[in-house]
Amino acid sequence: MTSLPRATIHLDNIADNWRTLNALHPTSSAAAVVKADAYGLGTPAVSRALLRAGCTTFFVAYLEEGIALRRALGPQPGIYVLNGPLANELGAYAEHALTAVLSNLDHAALWQTAPKGTCALHFETGMNRLGIRTGNPLCDFNALKALSPKLVMSHLACADSPTHPLNDQQKTQFDDIWRHFPGTPTSLANSAGCFLGDSYAYDMRRPGIALYGGGTALTTSALKHAVTLEASIISVFEAGAGEYVGYGATAKLPETARLATVNLGYADGILRAGSNQLMAYYDGVPCPVIGRISMDLITIDVSKAHSAIKAGDDVEFLGASAKLDAQASRAGTLSYELLTGLSNRVQRIYA
């Protein structure tokens, strides 16, 4: 029987990545963004490992995620919910000791009716996604200060491009904002922002993808891989020069090749855009994907692999050899999408 594809989650590596990020700026703490099921790797196990490593603040996107995380971690850590509250959710924030991130004036007005609980204020500084817009004539800093926010924050749009002028523009605008809230902790940096220098660190940084070993060349050289994705070979066979491989005959073999078919496909989260582009690895030897990725199967060229390769052997699609960001680039996407796209059919094994 062929085993399901397996994602081994390296909890110690994730914890070490947090320690590395936390140590970058001694006067600023690193939180952990664990939304989207910890980027597909499993929020409970990942968050507990981060808590053991010393992380005390976590960010999720939805109230439901926050409630589940509170149950997993207990009463002590701070948990922020990024997407903000709805009217029927106000009591749950107080009940589960969650901090609502308010990102527009409607949120702020609603929070004034909340029975109790804590909030953070998210301001727009140039990304035009979420954030209170200070140019709105109804934006009243005194009224917002009266909400007693635990945190004043914004979000960098181009931190992965260190020389992009928007970085400094956002920082300047953020500096103008947080001065209205003396004594309130501040936060601007995301994963790549953690590497922009001390002036971007403020009181708290909010790394996400960097915890899981992804991001940009700026970040990943200092970080460890968080997941090893492996699939089993179902068959190994010879195919002749001039023969085609896969649906649509998109690959034609220039010479006789030794091919292998593995039990992995787009139903497992391996993007079809990676057809004829992704690289698998067998004992560190690169084995290119040949032909289209189908729902459950991928064919790879194992001609350069050890001659003993056989059905039942494992090949790596993410890990120490199959670098997360390199694979994402081959598929024309980002590491975020590869991780969060791993389906429930992929077994998660925690190591």
N, C-alpha and C positions, 0 to 999 in steps of 0.2 A: 504494500500500500504506500502510495506517495504521500508524504506529509504536506500539510499546508505551508505556504510561504511564512517565514518567521522574521519578526523584527525583534532583535535583542536590544533592550533599552539599557544603556550603560549608566546606571544611576550615579555611580562614583564620578564618572566623567562630567555629568551634568552639575553635580555638586562642586567639582573642581573648577568648572567654568564659572560658576557663580563666585567662588572665592577669588578667582583671577579678576573678574569684573569688579568685585567689591573692593579689591585692593588697589585699583587704579587711582582712586582719589580718596585719600584717607579722611577728608572732612565731609565726604558725601557717601551715603549708603546706597547699595544696589538692592532694589526690589526684584521681584520675579513676575514676569507676565506669563500666566499659565492658562490663558483663554484657549478656546478651541481644543479642549482636552489636552492641555499642555502641548499644543502644536501637534496633536495626533499621537502623542507618546504615552498618554494616561495621566490625567491630573492627580489622582490620589497618590500614586506611588512617586511620581516626580516631585510633587509638592512636599510630601513627607521627607524625601531625601534632601530637598532644599532647606526645609525647616531644621533638620538635624545639622546641616552645614552652617546654620546661623542666620538664614534669611528670615526676616520677621514681617515682611510686607509683600502682599501678592495682589496682582491685578487680573481680573476676568472681564468678560464683555457683558454677560447677562446676569440678572438676579439669580436665575436657577443655578448657574455655575457657581455663584457666590455661596448659595445655601449649601450645595454639595461640598464645596471646599471647606466651609466652616465645620461641617460634620466630619470631614476627614482630618482636619488639623486641630480641632478643639478651640477653646475660647481666646487664646492669647494673640495670634498673629493679626495684623491689620489686613483687611480684605477690601479692595476698592472695586466697584462695579462701573466700568467705563461708559456703558451706553446710557446710563441715567435712568431715573425712576419713571414709572407710570403711576397714575392716581391710585390704582387698586393695589399697588405694591408698597406703599409707604410703611405700613405696619410691619411688613416682612423685613425691611431694612433694620428697624429697631430690634425686632425679635431675634435676628441672627447677627446683630452687631456688625452690619456691613456699612461701608461708607459709599454713599451715592456720589458719583461724579456728575456734576451739573454742567451742561455744556451749552445751554441757551437760557434766555430769560424766562421762558415758559417753565423750564425745570426749576429755576430759582423761585418763581412765584408759587409753584406747586410745593416746593420744599418748605416754604413758610407755613404750610398747613400740616406738615408732618408731625406726628405725636411726639417723637423724639428721634434721635439718631444723629449721625455725623455725615458731613458732606465735604467734597472737594470741588474746586472751581476750575474748569477747563476753558481757557481763552483761545480764541482764534488769533494767530500771529502770522498767517501767510499760507497755510496749507489749504484753506477753504474746504474743510471736511466737517469737523466738529469744533465747536468752541464759541464761547460768548464773544460777540462782536462789540468791541469797545467803541466803534464808530456809531453804533445805534444810539440815537438821542435818549432812548429809555434806559440805557445802561447807567446805573447809579452805583458807583463804587461804595458809597456809604451803606446803601441797602444790602449790597452783596457782602460787605464786611460784617454786617449784623447777623449773617448766617453762621458766623464763627467757623469758617472753613478750616479743615485740618491740613489742606494742601492747596496750593495754587500751581497750576500746571499748564503746559502747552505741549505741542508735538512737532518735532522737526520733520520737514518734508524731504530734505536733500542731504541728510547727514552722511549717507554713503558716498557722497561726492564732496570731500572736505573743502575744496576751493569754491564750491558753488556760492554765489553772493547771497542767496536766500538764507543761508545759515546765519550770517551776521545780521541780516535784516530781521530775522525772527528773534534772534537773541536781543537785539536792541529794543524791539517792540515788547518783548517779554520783560525786559528790565524796567520799561516804563510802567508796566502793569503791576508787577509784584510789589513795587514801592508803595502802592496803595494799601498793602496788607502787611504792615510791619510786624515782625515776629512770627509770621506764618511760614512754614516750610514751603520750599519751591522745588519744581521738577520740570525739566525740559528735555533731557537726553533720552533717546531710545537706544537700541543696541549700538548702532554705528556712532551715535552721539556720545557714547561712553568714551570713544577714542578721539574726540575732537579737542580735548584739553581741559584744564581745570576750570576755565571760564564758563564752560557749558555744563559743568557737573552739578552746580547748585546744591541743594540739600539731599536730593534723592534722584537716582537714575532708574530707568525702567527698561532693563534689557529683556528682550523676548527671544528672537531667533538666535542670538549669540549664546544663550544658555544651552542651546541644542546643537551648537557647533557650526551654525550657518551665518550668513550675512554677506560680507564682502572680503576681499583680500586684506582690507584694512583691519578686519576683526579676526578672521579665522586663523591667522598664523599663530595667534596666542591661545587658541582654544582646541579642545578635544572633541572627537566625534561622539555623538550621543546615541546613535543607533546603527546597528548592523542589520541590513535587510538581505536575507538569503532565500533562495529558492532551489528546489531539487531538480536535477536533470531527469527527464523522463526517458529520453532516447538519445543515442549517439549514432551517427550514420555518415556515410560518404555521399557527396553530391558532385556531379560532374561539371566541367567547364561548360558554360552556356546555359545551364539550367537556372530556373527562376526559384525564388523563395518567397512564400507568404502570399496573402491576399493581394490581388491587383498586380502581382508580378513586378513589384517595385524594385526588387533587387535581382540582378543577374550576375551569376558567379563568373569572374574572369578566368578562373582556373579551378581545378578540382579542389574541394575543400572538405574538411571534417566539420560537421555541424552537430549541434546539440539543441534539443528543445527542452525548455524549462517550464515549470508550472507557475507562471506569473503572467499577469496581463493587466489590461486597463480596468478590469473589475476589482483588482487589488490596489489600484491607484497609480499604476505606472502609465504615464500619459502616452496616448497614441502618437502624440507629437514627437516622442522619442524614437519612433520607428527609423531604422537605418542610422541612428545617431547615438543612442546610449551605449555604454560600455559595461559589460559584466566582467567579473574577475574570478579566475580559478587559481587558487594558491598564489595570488598576486599577479598572475599573467592576464593581460587584457584580452577580452574576447568580445569583439564588436557584435552588436545586435544587427541581424541581417533580416531585411524584410519588415513588413508591418507588424507592429505589436497587436495581437488579437486579445479577445476578452480574457482568456485563461492561459495563454501560451505565448512564449517568446522564443525565437530561434536565434542562436548565437554561433559565431564562428570560433571553434575551439582548435583550429589547425595548429596554433602555436602553443597550446597547452600540453601538459604531460601526456604521453601516449596511454597512460593507465586510466585516463578519465573515463568514467562509465556512468550508466544510469544509477541514480541514487546518490550521486555526489552532489555537493552543494556549490552554488556559485553566488558571488556577492554582487548586489546591485547598489547598496549603500554601505559605507563603512570605512575602514582604514585605507583601503585601496580605492574604492569607488567613492570619491569625495562628494559630499552633498552638493556643494555649490557647482562643482564641475558637471555633475549629472544634471542638475537643474539647467545649466547653461546649454548643455547638449539638447535638452528637450525644449529649449526656447522659453523657459519660465524661471521662477525663483525658488529658492530652497523652501520658502514658506509653503508653496503649493504642493511640493513633493511630500513634505511631512504631513500637512493637514489632510492631504488626499489619500493617505494610506487607509484602506477600507477595513471594515470589521473582520473580513476574511483573513487578514494577516494576523497571525498569532503574535501577541505581545509577550515577550519573555523578559523578566527583570533580572538583571545581573549586577 
